[in-house]
Amino acid sequence: MAAALVLIAEAVRGDLARAALSQPVSVERVFLPQRAVEELRQAVVTVVPTGERIVAVARHLQTVDTLIDVALQRRLVECSNQEIDPLVALASELSVYFAPGPTQPGGLALTGRSERWVGTEWKLPFSPQHLDQHRVFTAVFQYTFRGQRG
């Protein structure tokens, strides 16, 4: 049986692949997030399971925060504001996809899972190095999903 970390990352991948976003994206779950620049002609979302934080709540009960890194990448033609601004907007849209809102006031639970979104850390709004050296927009953020184990 797969570890909960992997199952949660796969649920994130599936939910983002089905999401109605402002731009089309392909979504993939991997352990080694490396792509050739030629693969980034379209916007690509990469989901990587990165860790867990486990805290004892009671004698036989733990709260588990599962950390999932997500990267949005796309190759650019000009590295202009006209190309980058919509990608920053898409990254922002993805970063709050599971957040509470009018249709999911407690935060969106993952499809088929009991864990719920509790936060997003936008680790890298964009990589100047990727823009300069490869003409690739790269944004990275980390979701935290909380569940319990008994």
N, C-alpha and C positions, 0 to 999 in steps of 0.2 A: 504494500500500500504506500502511496506517495505521502510525503511529509505535508503537514498542514501549510507550511510556508509555500510549497510548490502549488498546492491546490488553490490557495488564495491568489497567488500570482496568476494562475490560469483563469480564475474567475474574473480578475481585473482585466486580463487580456480579452476575454469573451465579452464582458460588458462594454469595454471601450470599442471593440470591433463593431458592436451593434448600435453604438451611440449615434444620435442625430447631431452631428457637429457642423460647424459653419463651412468646413472644407473636408473633402474626402481624405482619408488616411488609411494606410495599411497598418495592422497591429500584429506584433509578434512577441512571444515570450521566449527569452533566451537566457543562458547563464553567462555567455561571453559576448558582450555587446560591441561587436566590431563589424563594420560594414564598409564595403568599397564605395567610394564616392559615386561611382556610376550607378549604384543601386538606389541612390537618393534623388532621382529625378522627380518623384512624387513624395509627398509628406509621409514619413515613416515614424510610427510610434513603437518604441521598444520597451518591453516590460521585463524587469529583472528583480527576482526575489533577493532581498539583501540582508534580512535579519529579523530577529525577534527580541523583544524585551519581556521578560517574565517576572511578575511580582506576586508574592504570596498575599492573598486577601484573607484567607482563613486556613485552617489546618489542612484541608484537602481541596482547596480552591485557589486557582491562580488566574490573574488577569494577564492576557497575552496580547501585546502590541506587535503586530506584524508589519514590517517595513518593506515597501515595494518601491523601487526606483523606476521612474518612467522618463524616457528621453523622446523628444520630438526633434526630428532632423529632416532637412531638405536642402538639396543642392540649389545654389542661386546662380543667376546669370550675371547680375550687376552688383550685388550686395548693396542695393539701394533701399532707402526707406520704403519705397512702394512695394518692394518684395518682402522686407523684413517685418514691417508693421502688422500685416495680416497673420504672420507666423507667431509673433508675440501674442496677438489676440487669441489665436488658436491654442497656444500653450497655456494661456490664462484660463481659457474655457476648459481645457483638460484638467488643469490643476484643481478646479473646484467642481468637477463633474459629480463626485459623490457627496458633496457638501449639502447640508440642510438647505432647503428652499421651500417655496410654496407647495410643491408636490411631494416633498419628502422632508417634513419638518424635523425629524430626528436624524437626518442623514440617511443616505441610501445604503441599504444592505446589499452585499454582493449577491448576485444570482446564485442560488443553491447553497449559500453559506449563511451562518448566523453572525459573522463579524460585521461590524459597522465602521464606516469612516469616522475618524476622530480628528484628523488634521492632515495638512499638506505643508511641507517645507519646500519652497522654491529655491533649490540649491544653486542653480545657475540659470538666470533669465535668458542668457545667450552667451556663447563662447566667442570672445573676440579672436582667440587663436584659431578656431575653426573657420571663422569668417575670413580672416587674413590669409591663412595658409591653404585652405581647401575650398573656399567659397561655399561653405556649408553652414547653415543655421542649425545650431544645437542648443536646446533648452532642456534642463534636467530638473525634475522635482521628485519628491518622495512622499508617497501616501503612507499614512498610518491607519491600520484597521485594528479594532479592539474586539477581542473575544474572551471567553473564559474556558478554562479546563478544570475538570474536577478529579 
